[in-house]
Amino acid sequence: MKTVIVGGGLGGLSAAVYLAKEGGDVHLFEKNEHFGGKMMPVDQDGYHFDFGPNTITMPHVFKDVLFQAGLNPNEELPFLSIENHTRNQFSDGTTIDFSSNPDFMKEQLRKIDPTAASHYDEFLEEVEKLYHLSNRYFLNRTFSSWRDYLSPSLARAMRKVRPLQSMDRFFKHYFNHPHMVQALNRYATYIGSSPYASPATFAMIAHLELNEGVYYVKGGNTKIADSFVKAAKKLGVHLHSSTEVEKFNVKSDRISSVKLSTGEFVEADRVIVNGDLLESLPALLTEEERPSLKDKKICSIDPSTSAFVITAGLDTRLNMLNHHHVLFSSNYYEEFRTLRRGQYSFDPTIYISTSSKTDPEVSPRGDNCFILVNAPADQKDNDAPSATTYRDLIYDKLYEAGFPLSSHVKIEQTYTPRDIQYRFRAFHGAIYGPSSNSKLQAFRRPFNQSVDYKNLYFCGGSTHPGGGSPMVVLSGKNVADKILGKLRSIE
């Protein structure tokens, strides 16, 4: 059986490896020069940047892909644990360092939120429960139709994962200090959503970082994509970069073949789309050929946030920077209100990843600052700032906070939501596909199998189980297991 995979992100590579392990004839086509999707290396004049993701959790998910190919995960992916991993800095100068060491966290909380310090273990237990429920009932399965949501066990699990409570309200139950709540609320941005609208279910992200820990791969997180490519090649996957799939050919209720940018037609028994299906399917199928996903339905979907990114190589190392450093806006609620109106915030929260703090060899000449600010995907403001204007605003805000980055920039690139949309074929430039700002979109993402075509499947951040690199890898594995008949039943 021949499987064609459209898109060589982590989800597509994961599916390719799991299918090839079972003897599948797998052909993967990627329109970009690199494999890995948004896990893209940016190398310039001796500076290395991981375009994304910068924060790595659930290393076992990545290791399992390599294990399928008989590779030694510990040799291929030397994960480094960062115990005190994220500095959260606020406009009044207060800092809170997130850590997987509970004693260190409680020591900080005793100074700013003594009641929360006494309940911190209870909080960790609750977010761990949310994760284990999600892992058992949601993360390791596919959804192919509405009937998949009718399982009694799934319904019971749904009631336990706090679907009707917002992340903000959940965190306020355990923490009184507004800075601590604000720092935790940032986890909603990991799914491109607002903490004031997205369900408390996603507070499980706190478990991943504060219980299980944050990791970094020596040499850069893009080594994960490189290792997946190595695993795929070892298992005989046919990998084609710089080769775009332009069109699907339909025969009855199946995709019979795909047309490549070279003009060649490739027949397929099965097709997997690894990419933002809200952007990909309209390019691959006419509206008449996708009756379950008409243009009107696509336009009704609320996209996740996008990003404005600066990669800045400095001529020095700034001691005040941490590997993961967040400078919060003075009014987080208003920042998200602005984003949801489709406008840029002029008091944005700024995230800086400087991997040279952990791994100096990736940037020997100075710090490699990956600077990310949340940006609207569905741009509605005709007076949006130019890339240069917004870059300068970010540097000015950093300077006011005591970070003179602009004085030390040696090399630099900027990326706007439109750049992200074009490079990664992302719906309106949204990083995570549909947002989780409504209960319907949070729990009923696009299915993993087409309603219209029996042999068409989907993996990646726009479908189940959602955004974030571990989830994307799991989506590829789940689709492969679905095809192979290996998905375990959920009781």
Secondary structure, 3 states (H helix, E strand, C coil): CEEEEECCEHHHHHHHHHHHHCCCEEEEECCCCCCECCCCEEEECCEEEECCCCCECCHHHHHHHHHHCCCCHHHHCCEEEECEEEEEECCCCCEEEEECCHHHHHHHHHHHCHHHHHCHHHHHHHHHHHHHHHHHHHHCCCCCCHHHHHCHHHHHHHHHCCCCCEHHHHHHHHCCCHHHHHHHHHHHHHHCCCCCCCEHHHHHHHHHHHHHCEEEECCCCCHHHHHHHHHHHHCCCEEECCCCEEEEEEECCEEEEEEECCCCEEECCEEEEECCHHHHHHHHCCHHHCCCCCHHHHHCCCECCEEEEEEEEECCCCCCCCCEEEECCCCHHHHHHHHHCCCCCCCCCEEEEEHHHCCHHHCCCCCEEEEEEEECCCCCCCCCCCHHHHHHHHHHHHHHCCCCHHHHEEEEEEECHHHHHHHHCCHHHCCCCECCCCHHHHHCCCCCECCCCCCEEEECCCCCCCCCHHHHHHHHHHHHHHHHCCCCCCC
